[in-house]
Amino acid sequence: MTIAGSSEAGVLLGLAERCEKASGADRVLDRLILEATSDFRELGHNYFEMGGWYYSLDGDERNPAYPSPTSSLDDAMKLVPEGFKWKLTYSKYVPFVAELCDYGPNSAYGRFDAECDSNHALALVSAALRARAALSPTGNDGVDGSTQVEGGV
């Protein structure tokens, strides 16, 4: 996904904010997230290709529906950068919360938190997109307002 005048990190942070404001699973947001984080592409007539697999919009007799990171924790987990640890929490006083921490040998990126009122998948996707933004070549400035970047690439 390319937005004129936007860096890769800017696109990812914008999507993270949309996840935090979403009221539930959103197929349009799913598509934008997949376009920004993978080789997902539309083939036409509601058919898509990603990673050598073919998908349809909502699934059909030959092709499954494309992944939905905004509704599925399994699909959301695929967005968590390698080496990051994660934790999901919920209480009746706090919305769905996701925390990602980089404790690897080069743990320069710190911790990424996200809160969402509707589900854990959206919170996890938001935190994962913030971590990916920090890892991107244009994302090491630490100016997103909620993420503290402690080191460099």
Contact map, one row per residue, 1 for C-alpha under 8 A:
111000000000000000000000000000010011000000000000000000000000000000000000000000000000000000000000000000000000000000000000000000000000000000000000000000000
111101000010000000000000000000000000000000000000000000000000000000000000000000000000000000000000000000000000000000000000000000000000000000000000000000000
111111100010000000000000000000000000000000000000000000000000000000000000000000000000000000000000000000000000000000000000000000000000000000000000000000000
011111000000000000000000000000000000000000000000000000000000000000000000000000000000000000000000000000000000000000000000000000000000000000000000000000000
001111100000000000000000000000000000000000000000000000000000000000000000000000000000000000000000000000000000000000000000000000000000000000000000000000000
011111111110000000000000000000000000000000000000000000000000000000000000000000000000000000000000000000000000000000000000000000000000000000000000000000000
001011111110000000000000000000000000000000000000000000000000000000000000000000000000000000000000000000000000000000000000000000000000000001000000000000000
000001111111000000000000000000000000000000000000000000000000000000000000000000000000000000000000000000000000000000000000000000000000100111100000000000000
000001111111100000000000000000000000000000000000000000000000000000000000000000000000000000000000000000000000000000000000000000000001110111100000000000000
000001111111110000000000000000000000000000000000000000000000000000000000000000000000000000000000000000000000000000000000000000000000100000100000000000000
011001111111111000000000000000000001000000000000000000000000000000000000000000000000000000000000000000000000000000000000000000000000000000000000000000000
000000011111111100000000000000000001000000000000000000000000000000000000000000000000000000000000000000000000000000000000000000001101100000000000000000000
000000001111111110000000000000000000000000000000000000000000000000000000000000000000000000000000000000000000000000000000000000001100100000000001000000000
000000000111111111000000000000000000000000000000000000000000000000000000000000000000000000000000000000000000000000000000000000000000000000000000000000000
000000000011111111100000000010011000000000000000000000000000000000000000000000000000000000000000000000000000000000000000000001001000000000000000000000000
000000000001111111110000000000000000000000000000000000000000000000000000000000000000000000000000000000000000000000000000000011101100000000000000000000000
000000000000111111111000000000000000000000000000000000000000000000000000000000000000000000000000000000000000000000000000000001000000000000000000000000000
000000000000011111111100000010000000000000000000000000000000000000000000000000000000000000000000000000000000000000000000000000000000000000000000000000000
000000000000001111111100000010000000000000000000000000000000000000000100000000000000000000000000000000000000000000010000011011000000000000000000000000000
000000000000000111111100000000000000000000000000000000000000000000000000000000000000000000000000000000000000000001111000011001000000000000000000000000000
000000000000000011111110000000000000000000000000000000000000000000000000000000000000000000000000000000000000000000011000000000000000000000000000000000000
000000000000000001111111110000000000000000000000000000000000000000000000000000000000000000000000000000000000000000010100010000000000000000000000000000000
000000000000000000001111100000000000000000000000000000000000000000000000000000000000000000000000000000000000000000001100000000000000000000000000000000000
000000000000000000000111110000000000000000000000000000000000000000000110000000000000000000000000000000000000000000000110010000000000000000000000000000000
000000000000000000000111111000000000000000000000000000000000000000010110000000000000000000000000000000000000000000000000010000000000000000000000000000000
000000000000000000000101111111000000000000000000000000000000000000000110000000000000000000000000000000000000000000000000000000000000000000000000000000000
000000000000000000000000111111100000000000000000000000000000000000010100000000000000000000000000000000000000000000000000000000000000000000000000000000000
000000000000000000000000011111110000000000000000000000000000000000000000000000000000000000000000000000000000000000000000000000000000000000000000000000000
000000000000001001100000011111111000000000000000000000000000000000000100000000000000000000000000000000000000000000000000000000000000000000000000000000000
000000000000000000000000011111111100000000000000000000000000000000111100000000000000000000000000000000000000000000000000000000000000000000000000000000000
000000000000000000000000001111111110000000000000000000000000000000000000000000000000000000000000000000000000000000000000000000000000000000000000000000000
100000000000001000000000000111111111000000000000000000000000000000000000000000000000000000000000000000000000000000000000000000000000000000000000000000000
000000000000001000000000000011111111100000000000000000000000000000000000000000000000000000000000000000000000000000000000000000000000000000000000000000000
000000000000000000000000000001111111111100000000000000000000000000000000000000000000000000000000000000000000000000000000000000000000000000000000000000000
100000000000000000000000000000111111111110000000000000000000000000000000000000000000000000000000000000000000000000000000000000000000000000000000000000000
100000000011000000000000000000011111110000000000000000000000000000000000000000000000000000000000000000000000000000000000000000000000000000000000000000000
000000000000000000000000000000001111111000000000000000000000000000000000000000100000000000000000000000000000000000000000000000000000000000000000000000000
000000000000000000000000000000000111111100000000010000000000000000000000000000000000000000000000000000000000000000000000000000000000000000000000000000000
000000000000000000000000000000000110111110000000111000000000000000000000000000000000000000000000000000000000000000000000000000000000000000000000000000000
000000000000000000000000000000000110011111000001111000000000000000000000000000000000000000000000000000000000000000000000000000000000000000000000000000000
000000000000000000000000000000000010001111100001110000000000000000000000000000000000000000000000000000000000000000000000000000000000000000000000000000000
000000000000000000000000000000000000000111110111100000000000000000000000000000000000000000000000000000000000000000000000000000000000000000000000000000000
000000000000000000000000000000000000000011111111100000000000000000000000000000000000000000000000000000000000000000000000000000000000000000000000000000000
000000000000000000000000000000000000000001111111000000000000000000000000000000000000000000000000000000000000000000000000000000000000000000000000000000000
000000000000000000000000000000000000000000111110000000000000000000000000000000000000000000000000000000000000000000000000000000000000000000000000000000000
000000000000000000000000000000000000000001111111000000011000000000000000000000000000000000000000000000000000000000000000000000000000000000000000000000000
000000000000000000000000000000000000000001111111100001111000000000000000000000000000000000000000000000000000000000000000000000000000000000000000000000000
000000000000000000000000000000000000000111110111110001111000000001000000000000000000000000000000000000000000000000000000000000000000000000000000000000000
000000000000000000000000000000000000001111100011111111100000000000000000000000000000000000000000000000000000000000000000000000000000000000000000000000000
000000000000000000000000000000000000011110000001111111100000000000000000000000000000000000000000000000000000000000000000000000000000000000000000000000000
000000000000000000000000000000000000001100000000111110000000000000000000000000000000000000000000000000000000000000000000000000000000000000000000000000000
000000000000000000000000000000000000000000000000111111000000000000000000000000000000000000000000000000000000000000000000000000000000000000000000000000000
000000000000000000000000000000000000000000000000111111100000000000000000000000000000000000000000000000000000000000000000000000000000000000000000000000000
000000000000000000000000000000000000000000000011110111110000001100000000000000000000000000000000000000000000000000000000000000000000000000000000000000000
000000000000000000000000000000000000000000000011110011111010001111000000000000000000000000000000000000000000000000000000000000000000000000000000000000000
000000000000000000000000000000000000000000000111000001111111001111000000000000000000000000000000000000000000000000000000000000000000000000000000000000000
000000000000000000000000000000000000000000000111000000111110000011000000000000000000000000000000000000000000000000000000000000000000000000000000000000000
000000000000000000000000000000000000000000000000000000011111000111000000000000000000000000000000000000000000000000000000000000000000000000000000000000000
000000000000000000000000000000000000000000000000000000111111111111000000000000000000000000000000000000000000000000000000000000000000000000000000000000000
000000000000000000000000000000000000000000000000000000010111111110000000000000000000000000000000000000000000000000000000000000000000000000000000000000000
000000000000000000000000000000000000000000000000000000000011111100000000000000000000000000000000000000000000000000000000000000000000000000000000000000000
000000000000000000000000000000000000000000000000000000000011111100000000000000000000000000000000000000000000000000000000000000000000000000000000000000000
000000000000000000000000000000000000000000000000000001110011111110000000000000000000000000000000000000000000000000000000000000000000000000000000000000000
000000000000000000000000000000000000000000000000000001110111111111000000000000000000000000000000000000000000000000000000000000000000000000000000000000000
000000000000000000000000000000000000000000000000000000111111001111100000000000000000000000000000000000000000000000000000000000000000000000000000000000000
000000000000000000000000000000000000000000000001000000111110000111110000000000000000000000000000000000000000000000000000000000000000000000000000000000000
000000000000000000000000000001000000000000000000000000000000000011111000001000000000000000000000000000000000000000000000000000000000000000000000000000000
000000000000000000000000101001000000000000000000000000000000000001111111001100000000000000000000000000000000000000000000000000000000000000000000000000000
000000000000000000000000000001000000000000000000000000000000000000111111111100000000000000000000000000000000000000000000110010000000000000000000000000000
000000000000000000100001111011000000000000000000000000000000000000011111100100000000000000000000000000000000000000000000110010000000000000000000000000000
000000000000000000000001110000000000000000000000000000000000000000011111100100000000000000000000000000000000000000000010110000000000000000000000000000000
000000000000000000000000000000000000000000000000000000000000000000011111111100000000000000000000000000000000000000000000100000000000000000000000000000000
000000000000000000000000000000000000000000000000000000000000000000001111111110000000000000000000000000000000000000000001100100000000000000000000000000000
000000000000000000000000000000000000000000000000000000000000000000001001111111000000000000000000000000000000000000000000000000000000000000000000000000000
000000000000000000000000000000000000000000000000000000000000000000111001111111100000000000000000000000000000000000000000000000000000000000000000000000000
000000000000000000000000000000000000000000000000000000000000000000011111111111110000000000000000000000000000000000000000110110000000000000000000000000000
000000000000000000000000000000000000000000000000000000000000000000000000111111110000000000000000000000000000000000000000000110000000000000000000000000000
000000000000000000000000000000000000000000000000000000000000000000000000011111110000000000000000000000000000000000000000000000000000000000000000000000000
000000000000000000000000000000000000100000000000000000000000000000000000001111111000000000000000000000000000000000000000000010011000000000000000000000000
000000000000000000000000000000000000000000000000000000000000000000000000000111111101000000000000000000000000000000000000000010011011000000000000000000000
000000000000000000000000000000000000000000000000000000000000000000000000000000111111000000000000000000000000000000000000000000010011000000000000000000000
000000000000000000000000000000000000000000000000000000000000000000000000000000011111000000000000000000000000000000000000000000000000000000000000000000000
000000000000000000000000000000000000000000000000000000000000000000000000000000001111100000000000000001110000000000000000000000000000000000000000000000000
000000000000000000000000000000000000000000000000000000000000000000000000000000011111110000000000000111110000000000000000000000000000000000000000000000000
000000000000000000000000000000000000000000000000000000000000000000000000000000000011111000000000000111100000000000000000000000000000000000000000000000000
000000000000000000000000000000000000000000000000000000000000000000000000000000000001111100000000011110000000000000000000000000000000000000000000000000000
000000000000000000000000000000000000000000000000000000000000000000000000000000000000111110000000011100000000000000000000000000000000000000000000000000000
000000000000000000000000000000000000000000000000000000000000000000000000000000000000011111000001111000000000000000000001000100000000000000000000000000000
000000000000000000000000000000000000000000000000000000000000000000000000000000000000001111100001110000000000000000000000000000000000000000000000000000000
000000000000000000000000000000000000000000000000000000000000000000000000000000000000000111110111100000000000000000000000000000000000000000000000000000000
000000000000000000000000000000000000000000000000000000000000000000000000000000000000000011111111000000000000000000000000000000000000000000000000000000000
000000000000000000000000000000000000000000000000000000000000000000000000000000000000000001111110000000000000000000000000000000000000000000000000000000000
000000000000000000000000000000000000000000000000000000000000000000000000000000000000000000111110000000000000000000000000000000000000000000000000000000000
000000000000000000000000000000000000000000000000000000000000000000000000000000000000000001111111100000000000000000000000000000000000000000000000000000000
000000000000000000000000000000000000000000000000000000000000000000000000000000000000000001111111100000000000000000111100000000000000000000000000000000000
000000000000000000000000000000000000000000000000000000000000000000000000000000000000000111100111110000000000000000111111001000000000000000000000000000000
000000000000000000000000000000000000000000000000000000000000000000000000000000000000000111000111111000000000000011110001001100000000000000000000000000000
000000000000000000000000000000000000000000000000000000000000000000000000000000000000011110000001111100000000000011100001001100100000000000000000000000000
000000000000000000000000000000000000000000000000000000000000000000000000000000000000011100000000111110000000001111000000000100100000000000000000000000000
000000000000000000000000000000000000000000000000000000000000000000000000000000000001111000000000011111000000001110000000000000110010000000000000000000000
000000000000000000000000000000000000000000000000000000000000000000000000000000000001110000000000001111100000011100000000000000000000000000000000000000000
000000000000000000000000000000000000000000000000000000000000000000000000000000000011100000000000000111110011111000000000000000000000000000000000000000000
000000000000000000000000000000000000000000000000000000000000000000000000000000000011100000000000000011111110010000000000000000000000000000000000000000000
000000000000000000000000000000000000000000000000000000000000000000000000000000000011000000000000000001111110000000000000000000000000000000000000000000000
000000000000000000000000000000000000000000000000000000000000000000000000000000000000000000000000000000111110000000000000000000000000000000000000000000000
000000000000000000000000000000000000000000000000000000000000000000000000000000000000000000000000000000111111000000000000000000000000000000000000000000000
000000000000000000000000000000000000000000000000000000000000000000000000000000000000000000000000000001111111110000000000000000000000000000000000000000000
000000000000000000000000000000000000000000000000000000000000000000000000000000000000000000000000000001000111110000000000000000000000000000000000000011110
000000000000000000000000000000000000000000000000000000000000000000000000000000000000000000000000000001000011111000000000000000000010011000000000000111110
000000000000000000000000000000000000000000000000000000000000000000000000000000000000000000000000000011100011111100000000000000000000000000000000000111000
000000000000000000000000000000000000000000000000000000000000000000000000000000000000000000000000001111000000111110000000000000000000000000000000001100000
000000000000000000000000000000000000000000000000000000000000000000000000000000000000000000000000001110000000011111000000000000110110000000000000011100000
000000000000000000000000000000000000000000000000000000000000000000000000000000000000000000000000111100000000001111100000000000100000000000000000011000000
000000000000000000010000000000000000000000000000000000000000000000000000000000000000000000000000111000000000000111110000001101100000000000000000000000000
000000000000000000010000000000000000000000000000000000000000000000000000000000000000000000000011110000000000000011111000001000000000000000000000000000000
000000000000000000111100000000000000000000000000000000000000000000000000000000000000000000000011100000000000000001111111011000000000000000000000000000000
000000000000000000011010000000000000000000000000000000000000000000000000000000000000000000000011000000000000000000111110000000000000000000000000000000000
000000000000000000000111000000000000000000000000000000000000000000000000000000000000000000000011000000000000000000011111010000000000000000000000000000000
000000000000000000000001000000000000000000000000000000000000000000000010000000000000000000000001000000000000000000011111111000000000000000000000000000000
000000000000000000000000000000000000000000000000000000000000000000000000100000000000000100000001110000000000000000010111111100000000000000000000000000000
000000000000000000000000000000000000000000000000000000000000000000001111100100000000000000000000000000000000000000000011111110000000000000000000000000000
000000000000000000110101100000000000000000000000000000000000000000001110000100000000000000000000000000000000000000010111111111000000000000000000000000000
000000000000000000110000000000000000000000000000000000000000000000000000000000000000000000000001110000000000000001110011111111100000000000000000000000000
000000000000000000000000000000000000000000000000000000000000000000000000100110000000000100000000111000000000000001000001111111110000000000000000000000000
000000000000000100100000000000000000000000000000000000000000000000001100000110110000000000000000000000000000000000000000111111111000000000000000000000000
000000000000001110110000000000000000000000000000000000000000000000000000000000000000000000000000000000000000000001000000011111111100000000000000000000000
000000000000000100000000000000000000000000000000000000000000000000000000000000000000000000000000011100000000000111000000001111111110000000000000000000000
000000000000000000000000000000000000000000000000000000000000000000000000000000111000000000000000000100000000000100000000000111111111000000000000000000000
000000000001101100000000000000000000000000000000000000000000000000000000000000110000000000000000000000000000000000000000000011111111100000000000000000000
000000000001100100000000000000000000000000000000000000000000000000000000000000000000000000000000000000000000000100000000000001111111110000000000001000000
000000000000000000000000000000000000000000000000000000000000000000000000000000011000000000000000000100000000100100000000000000111111111000000000000000000
000000001001000000000000000000000000000000000000000000000000000000000000000000011000000000000000000000000000000000000000000000011111111100000000000000000
000000011101100000000000000000000000000000000000000000000000000000000000000000000000000000000000000000000000000000000000000000001111111101110000000000000
000000001000000000000000000000000000000000000000000000000000000000000000000000000000000000000000000000000000100000000000000000000111111111111100000010000
000000000000000000000000000000000000000000000000000000000000000000000000000000000000000000000000000000000000100000000000000000000011111110110000000000001
000000011000000000000000000000000000000000000000000000000000000000000000000000000000000000000000000000000000000000000000000000000001111111110000000000000
000000011000000000000000000000000000000000000000000000000000000000000000000000000000000000000000000000000000000000000000000000000000011111110000000000001
000000111000000000000000000000000000000000000000000000000000000000000000000000000000000000000000000000000000000000000000000000000000110111111000000000000
000000011100000000000000000000000000000000000000000000000000000000000000000000000000000000000000000000000000000000000000000000000000111111111100000000000
000000000000000000000000000000000000000000000000000000000000000000000000000000000000000000000000000000000000000000000000000000000000111111111100000010111
000000000000000000000000000000000000000000000000000000000000000000000000000000000000000000000000000000000000000000000000000000000000010001111110000010000
000000000000000000000000000000000000000000000000000000000000000000000000000000000000000000000000000000000000000000000000000000000000010000111111101111000
000000000000000000000000000000000000000000000000000000000000000000000000000000000000000000000000000000000000000000000000000000000000000000001111111100000
000000000000100000000000000000000000000000000000000000000000000000000000000000000000000000000000000000000000000000000000000000000000000000000111111000000
000000000000000000000000000000000000000000000000000000000000000000000000000000000000000000000000000000000000000000000000000000000000000000000111111000000
000000000000000000000000000000000000000000000000000000000000000000000000000000000000000000000000000000000000000110000000000000000000000000000011111100000
000000000000000000000000000000000000000000000000000000000000000000000000000000000000000000000000000000000000001110000000000000000100000000000111111110000
000000000000000000000000000000000000000000000000000000000000000000000000000000000000000000000000000000000000111100000000000000000000000000000110011111000
000000000000000000000000000000000000000000000000000000000000000000000000000000000000000000000000000000000001110000000000000000000000010000011100001111100
000000000000000000000000000000000000000000000000000000000000000000000000000000000000000000000000000000000001110000000000000000000000000000000100000111110
000000000000000000000000000000000000000000000000000000000000000000000000000000000000000000000000000000000001100000000000000000000000000000010000000011111
000000000000000000000000000000000000000000000000000000000000000000000000000000000000000000000000000000000001100000000000000000000000000000010000000001111
000000000000000000000000000000000000000000000000000000000000000000000000000000000000000000000000000000000000000000000000000000000000001010010000000000111
